[in-house]
Amino acid sequence: MGSRRTREYERGEERRSISWGEAPDGCVWVRETSFGPDTRISFGAAWRETALTFQPTDLYDIADVDHAADSAGDDFFIGDIEDALSLWGIPYRREARMGPVNP
């Protein structure tokens, strides 16, 4: 699947990971997954996953995702990438999944 990087974060029982890379077709993908008590409270689900996919351009590509991750440290979230894509007018696809829902 080409290049891939992952960051994992732990805060108490909450676990979050964010991964990004390039697909064989040249698209860039970014995926954030979380589970734990904060996810259950915030999203009403045991886990959640959000994925963004976009075609890189001269304005924004995988190097920019790398830079955002390196600059943000522990404060790196998929929303940072989504905001940048919107700012630069880069079309992207967003997919979100959650499950199972809390009773």
TORVEXMI-190846 format. One line per field, with one value per residue: residue in three letters; x, y, z of N, C-alpha, C, O in turn. Coordinates in Angstrom, 2 decimals. Atoms other than C-alpha are relative to their C-alpha. Layout:
<atoms>
kedo	(Ala; ...)
neast	(X; ...)
nnorth	(Y; ...)
nup	(Z; ...)
caeast	(X; ...)
canorth	(Y; ...)
caup	(Z; ...)
ceast	(X; ...)
cnorth	(Y; ...)
cup	(Z; ...)
oeast	(X; ...)
onorth	(Y; ...)
oup	(Z; ...)
</atoms>
This chain:
<atoms>
kedo	(Met; Gly; Ser; Arg; Arg; Thr; Arg; Glu; Tyr; Glu; Arg; Gly; Glu; Glu; Arg; Arg; Ser; Ile; Ser; Trp; Gly; Glu; Ala; Pro; Asp; Gly; Cys; Val; Trp; Val; Arg; Glu; Thr; Ser; Phe; Gly; Pro; Asp; Thr; Arg; Ile; Ser; Phe; Gly; Ala; Ala; Trp; Arg; Glu; Thr; Ala; Leu; Thr; Phe; Gln; Pro; Thr; Asp; Leu; Tyr; Asp; Ile; Ala; Asp; Val; Asp; His; Ala; Ala; Asp; Ser; Ala; Gly; Asp; Asp; Phe; Phe; Ile; Gly; Asp; Ile; Glu; Asp; Ala; Leu; Ser; Leu; Trp; Gly; Ile; Pro; Tyr; Arg; Arg; Glu; Ala; Arg; Met; Gly; Pro; Val; Asn; Pro)
neast	(0.83; -0.85; -0.46; 0.99; -0.47; 1.04; -0.24; 0.93; 0.11; 0.71; 0.29; 0.77; 0.53; 0.32; -1.03; 0.26; -1.10; 0.19; -0.90; 0.12; -0.89; 0.39; 0.55; -0.63; 0.52; -0.55; 0.78; -0.48; 1.05; -0.26; 1.01; -0.09; 0.83; -0.08; 0.90; -0.21; 1.08; 0.29; 0.73; 1.37; 0.74; 0.10; 0.64; 1.02; -0.39; -1.19; -1.13; 0.33; -1.06; 0.25; -1.02; 0.01; -0.77; -0.06; -1.01; -0.96; -0.20; -1.16; 0.31; 0.07; -0.29; -0.40; -1.02; 0.70; 0.55; -1.17; -0.37; 1.03; -0.20; -1.24; 0.16; 1.06; -0.31; 1.13; 1.25; 0.27; 1.32; 0.42; 0.64; -1.04; -0.17; 1.25; -0.02; -0.97; 0.55; 1.06; -0.66; -0.64; 0.98; -0.32; 1.12; -0.33; 1.10; -0.03; 0.81; -0.02; 0.68; 0.00; 0.71; 1.47; 0.57; 0.26; 1.43)
nnorth	(-1.19; -1.20; -0.50; -0.01; -0.39; 0.11; -0.56; 0.53; -0.85; 0.58; -0.89; 0.87; 1.15; -0.40; 0.31; -0.62; 0.10; -0.67; 0.56; -0.63; 0.55; -0.13; 1.21; 0.32; -0.87; -1.33; -0.76; -0.06; 0.33; -0.28; 0.72; -0.17; 0.96; -0.16; 0.77; -0.24; -0.73; -1.29; 0.31; 0.41; -1.19; -0.98; 0.50; 0.99; 1.26; 0.62; -0.43; -0.78; -0.11; -0.97; 0.08; -0.99; 0.38; -1.10; 0.04; -1.05; -1.06; -0.84; -0.77; 0.82; 1.40; 0.82; -0.74; -0.95; 0.80; 0.27; -1.24; -0.27; 0.95; -0.32; -1.30; 0.02; 0.86; 0.75; -0.67; 0.28; 0.62; 0.05; -1.28; -0.92; 0.27; -0.39; -1.47; -0.43; 0.32; -0.99; -1.28; -0.02; 0.35; 1.33; 0.93; 1.22; 0.86; 0.27; 1.13; 0.18; 1.18; 0.15; 1.20; -0.03; -1.13; 0.28; 0.28)
nup	(0.00; 0.03; -1.29; -1.07; -1.33; -1.03; -1.33; -0.99; -1.18; -1.15; -1.12; -0.88; 0.72; 1.38; 1.00; 1.29; 0.96; 1.28; 1.00; 1.30; 1.01; 1.40; 0.59; 1.28; 1.07; -0.19; -0.97; -1.39; -0.97; -1.42; -0.77; -1.45; -0.72; -1.45; -0.85; -1.42; -0.66; 0.65; 1.23; -0.39; -0.44; 1.08; 1.22; -0.31; 0.65; -0.58; 0.80; 1.19; 0.98; 1.05; 1.04; 1.08; 1.18; 0.97; 1.04; -0.30; 0.99; -0.29; -1.21; -1.22; 0.28; -1.16; -0.76; -0.87; -1.11; -0.85; -0.70; -1.01; -1.09; -0.70; -0.67; -1.02; -1.14; -0.55; 0.36; 1.41; 0.19; 1.39; 0.29; 0.48; 1.43; 0.65; 0.05; 1.01; 1.32; 0.26; 0.21; 1.32; 1.03; 0.53; -0.20; -0.74; -0.41; -1.44; -0.42; -1.46; -0.53; -1.46; -0.40; -0.04; -0.72; -1.42; -0.28)
caeast	(0.00; 2.92; 4.13; 2.36; 2.82; 0.92; 0.74; -0.83; -2.04; -3.12; -4.82; -5.95; -8.22; -8.82; -6.88; -6.60; -4.55; -4.11; -2.55; -1.84; -0.25; -0.52; -2.69; -1.45; -3.67; -1.81; -4.58; -3.63; -5.61; -5.82; -7.61; -8.32; -9.68; -10.55; -12.07; -12.50; -14.58; -14.21; -15.39; -18.37; -19.35; -18.67; -20.01; -22.29; -20.34; -17.67; -15.37; -15.29; -13.29; -13.07; -11.23; -10.38; -9.19; -7.98; -6.05; -2.80; -2.13; 0.65; -1.11; -1.50; -0.05; 1.37; 4.31; 1.84; 0.16; 3.60; 4.38; 1.05; 1.72; 5.28; 4.23; 1.22; 2.78; 0.11; -2.49; -2.72; -6.31; -7.96; -9.91; -6.61; -6.26; -9.92; -9.58; -6.49; -8.16; -11.15; -8.89; -7.02; -10.20; -8.98; -11.90; -11.92; -14.09; -14.97; -16.23; -17.17; -18.12; -19.06; -20.06; -21.61; -23.87; -24.17; -27.39)
canorth	(0.00; 2.38; 4.58; 4.40; 6.06; 5.57; 7.49; 5.97; 7.92; 6.76; 8.82; 6.65; 3.99; 5.97; 4.76; 6.64; 6.02; 8.00; 6.48; 7.90; 6.84; 6.57; 4.01; 2.21; 4.50; 7.56; 8.76; 9.83; 8.37; 9.35; 7.19; 7.92; 5.28; 5.62; 3.55; 3.92; 5.90; 9.26; 7.72; 6.10; 9.43; 11.65; 9.41; 6.96; 4.05; 1.60; 2.67; 5.06; 5.32; 8.20; 8.04; 10.73; 10.07; 12.69; 13.03; 14.91; 18.18; 20.74; 22.54; 19.60; 16.10; 13.38; 15.61; 18.13; 15.39; 14.37; 17.99; 18.43; 15.29; 16.29; 19.83; 18.86; 16.23; 14.79; 17.24; 15.67; 14.86; 13.95; 17.21; 19.06; 17.40; 17.93; 21.64; 21.97; 20.21; 22.53; 25.58; 24.66; 23.62; 20.05; 17.65; 14.68; 11.77; 11.27; 8.00; 7.41; 4.26; 3.60; 0.56; -0.91; 1.80; 2.07; 0.63)
caup	(0.00; -0.48; 2.33; 5.67; 9.05; 12.29; 15.54; 18.62; 21.63; 25.08; 27.75; 30.62; 29.11; 25.91; 22.85; 19.57; 16.46; 13.29; 10.18; 6.75; 3.52; -0.23; -1.99; -5.13; -7.25; -5.91; -3.58; -0.06; 2.83; 6.50; 9.08; 12.75; 15.12; 18.79; 21.57; 25.29; 27.77; 25.97; 22.70; 24.46; 26.04; 23.01; 20.25; 22.09; 20.60; 21.72; 18.86; 15.94; 12.76; 10.31; 6.99; 4.45; 0.91; -1.56; -4.77; -4.01; -5.81; -5.99; -3.12; -0.72; -0.70; 1.59; 2.56; 3.98; 6.05; 7.33; 8.22; 10.02; 12.07; 12.91; 13.88; 16.01; 18.26; 20.56; 19.24; 15.76; 14.75; 11.46; 11.70; 11.16; 7.76; 6.90; 7.75; 5.55; 2.62; 2.93; 3.19; 0.00; -1.82; -2.28; -2.91; -0.54; 0.48; 4.15; 5.57; 9.21; 11.08; 14.69; 16.59; 18.50; 19.82; 23.60; 25.04)
ceast	(0.88; 0.43; -1.13; 0.68; -1.16; 0.49; -1.06; 0.07; -0.79; -0.20; -0.92; -0.44; -0.32; 1.19; -0.42; 1.21; -0.38; 1.09; -0.21; 1.01; -0.53; -0.47; 0.69; -0.47; 0.48; -0.79; 0.68; -1.17; 0.49; -1.13; 0.26; -1.00; 0.16; -0.97; 0.36; -1.13; -0.33; -0.80; -1.43; -0.83; -0.25; -0.83; -1.09; 0.29; 1.28; 1.27; -0.50; 1.22; -0.43; 1.15; -0.23; 0.85; -0.01; 1.10; 0.99; 0.14; 1.31; -0.20; 0.05; 0.20; 0.47; 1.06; -0.64; -0.65; 1.13; 0.38; -1.01; 0.19; 1.24; -0.12; -0.95; 0.35; -1.21; -1.35; -0.34; -1.31; -0.36; -0.69; 0.99; 0.19; -1.25; -0.09; 0.95; -0.52; -1.09; 0.61; 0.57; -0.95; 0.28; -1.21; 0.48; -1.27; 0.18; -0.95; 0.14; -0.80; 0.07; -0.65; 0.60; -0.47; -0.27; -1.48; -0.69)
cnorth	(1.25; 0.42; 0.01; 0.40; -0.11; 0.67; -0.58; 0.85; -0.74; 1.08; -0.78; -1.23; 0.32; -0.28; 0.64; -0.22; 0.78; -0.50; 0.74; -0.60; 0.26; -1.35; -0.26; 0.91; 1.44; 0.87; -0.04; -0.32; 0.33; -0.68; 0.21; -0.96; 0.26; -0.95; 0.26; 0.85; 1.34; -0.21; -0.40; 1.21; 0.95; -0.47; -1.03; -1.36; -0.52; 0.41; 0.85; 0.05; 1.00; -0.09; 1.10; -0.54; 1.19; -0.24; 1.13; 0.98; 0.73; 0.80; -0.83; -1.46; -0.70; 0.72; 1.00; -0.72; -0.34; 1.23; 0.33; -0.92; 0.35; 1.30; -0.07; -0.84; -0.78; 0.61; -0.19; -0.77; 0.04; 1.30; 1.04; -0.15; 0.43; 1.53; 0.50; -0.28; 1.00; 1.37; 0.12; -0.36; -1.34; -0.91; -1.25; -0.78; -0.31; -1.16; -0.16; -1.24; 0.03; -1.32; -0.64; 1.19; -0.40; -0.26; 1.21)
cup	(0.00; 1.39; 1.02; 1.30; 0.96; 1.27; 0.92; 1.26; 1.07; 1.04; 0.93; -0.77; -1.46; -0.92; -1.32; -0.89; -1.24; -0.93; -1.31; -0.94; -1.40; -0.50; -1.34; -1.15; 0.14; 0.97; 1.36; 0.89; 1.40; 0.77; 1.50; 0.65; 1.49; 0.69; 1.45; 0.56; -0.66; -1.28; 0.32; 0.39; -1.18; -1.19; 0.27; -0.63; 0.64; -0.75; -1.15; -0.91; -1.06; -1.00; -1.03; -1.13; -0.95; -1.01; 0.28; -1.16; 0.32; 1.29; 1.27; -0.38; 1.27; 0.84; 0.95; 1.19; 0.97; 0.83; 1.10; 1.20; 0.82; 0.81; 1.19; 1.23; 0.46; -0.36; -1.47; -0.12; -1.47; -0.41; -0.48; -1.51; -0.77; -0.13; -1.10; -1.41; -0.39; -0.31; -1.41; -1.12; -0.67; 0.23; 0.74; 0.31; 1.48; 0.29; 1.51; 0.36; 1.51; 0.34; 1.23; 0.83; 1.44; 0.21; 0.64)
oeast	(0.41; 0.49; -2.29; 1.77; -2.32; 1.65; -2.24; 1.15; -1.76; 0.73; -2.12; 0.39; -0.61; 2.33; -1.58; 2.35; -1.55; 2.27; -1.29; 2.05; -1.48; 0.18; 1.30; 0.27; 0.09; -0.31; 1.37; -2.29; 1.68; -2.30; 1.38; -2.16; 1.26; -2.00; 1.50; -2.10; -1.51; -1.72; -2.36; -2.01; -1.38; -1.57; -1.79; -0.63; 2.06; 2.33; -1.68; 2.37; -1.56; 2.32; -1.36; 1.88; -1.06; 2.07; 0.58; -0.05; 2.01; 0.77; 0.42; -0.49; 0.33; 1.08; -0.11; -0.71; 0.97; 0.63; -0.63; 0.07; 1.21; 0.48; -0.78; -0.22; -1.85; -2.39; -0.97; -1.44; 0.15; -0.65; 0.62; 0.34; -1.15; -0.52; 0.61; -0.36; -1.15; 0.17; 0.43; -0.57; -0.06; -1.62; 1.59; -2.38; 1.29; -2.10; 1.24; -1.85; 1.03; -1.45; 1.73; 0.27; -0.67; -2.33; -1.88)
onorth	(2.31; -0.39; 0.20; -0.05; 0.05; 0.56; -0.65; 1.26; -1.44; 1.82; -0.89; -1.93; -0.59; 0.06; 0.58; -0.13; 0.89; -0.48; 1.25; -1.13; 1.01; -2.37; 0.65; 1.13; 2.30; 1.94; -1.00; 0.16; 0.25; -0.50; 0.06; -1.03; 0.52; -1.34; 0.57; 1.13; 1.71; 0.56; 0.02; 1.30; 1.42; 0.31; -1.44; -2.12; 0.24; 0.52; 0.82; -0.01; 0.96; -0.17; 1.38; -1.18; 1.80; -0.95; 2.29; 0.63; 0.38; 1.19; -0.32; -2.00; -0.16; 0.57; 1.26; -0.18; -0.22; 1.12; 0.72; -0.47; 0.32; 1.43; 0.67; -0.61; -1.46; 0.01; 0.69; -1.87; 0.87; 1.68; 1.94; 0.83; 1.02; 2.03; 1.42; 0.55; 1.44; 2.05; 1.15; -0.34; -1.54; -1.11; -1.74; -0.25; -0.61; -1.15; -0.05; -1.52; 0.55; -1.85; -0.31; 1.71; -1.53; 0.33; 1.15)
oup	(0.43; 2.31; 0.66; 1.62; 0.56; 1.64; 0.56; 1.69; 0.77; 1.37; 0.68; -1.35; -2.24; -0.59; -1.72; -0.44; -1.60; -0.61; -1.57; -0.53; -1.60; -0.29; -1.90; -2.11; -0.66; 1.37; 1.70; 0.67; 1.71; 0.44; 1.98; 0.25; 1.97; 0.13; 1.78; -0.14; -0.72; -1.58; -0.37; 0.03; -1.37; -1.78; -0.67; -0.91; 1.20; -0.14; -1.50; -0.46; -1.55; -0.61; -1.43; -0.90; -1.19; -0.75; 0.34; -2.32; 1.27; 1.94; 2.33; -1.25; 2.37; 2.06; 2.04; 2.29; 2.18; 2.03; 2.20; 2.35; 2.05; 1.88; 2.16; 2.30; -0.34; -0.08; -2.07; 0.42; -2.21; -1.58; -1.24; -2.23; -1.84; -1.17; -1.84; -2.31; -1.53; -1.24; -2.06; -2.29; -1.83; 1.37; 0.51; 0.27; 1.93; -0.13; 2.05; -0.22; 2.08; -0.42; 1.58; 1.67; 1.72; -0.47; 0.94)
</atoms>
